[in-house]
Amino acid sequence: MDINRLNEIYLDILKELVNIGAGNAITALSTMLGKRVDMQVPTVKILEFKEVSDIFGSPDTVIIGIYFDLDGDVKGNILFALDLSSAASLIWNLMGILANGEFTDLEKSALEEIGNIMAGSYVASLSTLTSLNMRISPPAISIDMAGAILSVPAIQYGEISDKILFIETQFIEGEKLIKGDFFLIPNINSFDRILKALGVEVNGK
Amino acid sequence: MENKIYRVGMADAKVTQSPGILTTIGLGSCVGIVLYDPITKISGLVHIMLPYSNKISDNSNKLKFADTGIQFLIDEMIKLGANSKRLVSKIAGGSQMFSSKLNSDIMNIGERNVTATKEVLEKIGIPIVAEDVGGNYGRTIEFYSEDGKLLIKTIGYGIKYI
């Protein structure tokens, strides 16, 4: 089972799965901010490794990555990546603090918490949908070059494929456009397990 | 002759001659491996993501792994006229971008990449003349085939030549 061999049906199911997850995550964010958040239709992207580090412009663009281990019936991990201005907007909305490029420890832990709530509701919705038990670890944050942060999901996809699958969500709070990318990375066995739980027959292997 | 810059992406490799410059931007847990023939100044850079090709079922992409990636680079450099007996190496990367307690196998992939790289180079008999590996931060590297220097740039951890 690898991404290269995923046929259209599987891909549609995966897209739907991550769409639902992202939708729930945005709802959770909206509740936390106490404000209406409009989500644009999330787009599922499948890219070659060479293209991955360019999704935030250049591979040396500084971004924020919030990482979670995924454990239970489905093992793997989740990475939520966002650019600095989106992060500053979130902090402003949550705390009323104007962050300027450098983030304090307090602001970093606020971002971890935002990631935690979003990833938590993301996973909860997937868990309900598949009836599989999933839980996430506490968040770990890194602020560094996009290429370096995105190498983490890329390497894990590298074990099963030459491509990487992720979902890009854009949401608008007030007048601010906030852009975030979700990487859901189930390990190989878990990938099959998710599809089976959804009643999809996995052929070829 | 202008100093042409060749950019190497993930699971990618390039070779050049002096005064060409080889760069890879935003190395995380991956490892950037530079091979260099000091006499002909033929150099190569491969950006590997995983340790050994035989541990993975889908190993068609040779540049993804330390073992097959290094071998590919040697072959390409010999084609350009490098002498395999003279080759030396410089390596960078292999950091742990996120600290986490679970799934330690996944999290220490940077370290495993560095270990595999060193094992492969030792087996072939290519000395490592400089290295900047580990830590928990990203690196951008630039190799100057003219003088064999490797520039390492980081966010918040300085800039240096090795």
Interface residues (C-beta under 8 A of the other chain):
Chain A: D2 N4 F49 K50 E51 V52 S53 S58 P59 D60 V62 G65 Y67 D69 D71 K75 N77 S137 A140 I141 S142 I143 D144 M145 A146 G147 A148 I149 L150 S151 V152 A154 I155 Q156 G158 E159 I160 S161 D162
Chain B: G9 M10 A11 D12 I25 G26 L27 G28 S29 C30 M49 L50 I56 S57 D58 S60 N61 K64 S95 M97 F98 S99 S100 K101 L102 N103 I106 I109 N136 Y137 G138 R139 T140 K153 I155
